[in-house]
Amino acid sequence: MGEILITARDDLHKARGDWLKMLARERRLSQLTVEAYERDTRQFLLFLTEHCGGPPGLKDIAALRTADLRAFLARRRNEGAGARTLGRGLAGVRSFLRWLEKRGLANAAGAAAMRAPKQPKSLPKPLTAADAKRVVALGEQLNEEPWVAARNAAVLTLLYGCGLRISEALGLTGAQFAHGETTLRVTGKGNKTRLVPLLPIALQAVAEYRRLCPYHIDSQGLLFRGAKGGPLQPAIIQREMQRMRAALNLPDTATPHALRHSFATHLLGRGGDLRTIQELLGHASLSTTQVYTGVDTKRLLDIYDAAHPRA
């Protein structure tokens, strides 16, 4: 990084080099992250060279105003940078200015006062109902060990049938399925507890797994076990889903978490109430759940475009 020539005065060039070294050595950021910060601040200094009429130094950085930062983002936007790129670039500049401020070399108030560009909301990408049913079916599991195949089917069924996060499913204990309950008490993000109905198919999948599992599952122990009897790791289920994508010709967006998206989207498409879906998912805010209305609206418009004679 030190070999890259920057249009800046020596004092600013040295300070920036020290900052980049600190990111790598003390904060132990990944090489890719440090390279992104290097690139973002390099673009900023190149902008300041033109904006200030000459190579900037620490004195110029100390005199920066919010308007200067806005001008930088406007230039990048005119060059074709999207909201995500602009947001990341502003984060890099802010980090550098905060580091300088701690050393009494700059004032980061202008950067802190700026709002990051509004990020476009990406819609969840659910599976179709037919694909979701194939993914959770015991007969479609790829592992040749019967109890492992039943375990994977049970986990995936809970993600799709109950809308659980993978961490929530893997955190379940034997006691939660000990007496044929028809509801599941789940503790999710922020220790928020919710009740989720247990579909018969989910109970059957868990019962089949427990019947075949070679390890004793007591009431206090974890329900789902790894191959050697220890806790089942999320990466195992994620790898299995990756294998199923290839075997079943599913899109790259077919992940364990996409089954939770599918749960919500399919409920909404069948007339489910948004507030109820919020409770089932364990969302603290209704606005988080409302993103699924965009998914369902898009599906309806796609059907309209494909079917209407005048579309």
Buried (B, 14 or more C-beta within 10 A) or exposed (E): BEEEEBBBBEBBBEBBBEBBEEBBEEEEBEEEBBBBBBBBBBBBBBBBBEBBEEBBBBEBBBEBEEEBBEBBBEBBBEEEBEEEBBBBBBBBBBBBBBBBBEEEBBBBEBBEEBEBBEEEEEBBBBBBBEBBBBBBBBEBBEBEEBBBBBBBBBBBBBBBBBBBBBEBBBBBBBBBBEEEEEEBEBEBEEEEEBEBEBBEBBBBBBBBBBEBBEEEBEEEBBBBBBEEEEEBEBEBBEEBBBEBBEEEEBEEEBBBBBBBBBBBBBBBBEEBEBEEBBEBBBBEEEEEBEBBBEBBEEBEEEEEEEEEEEE
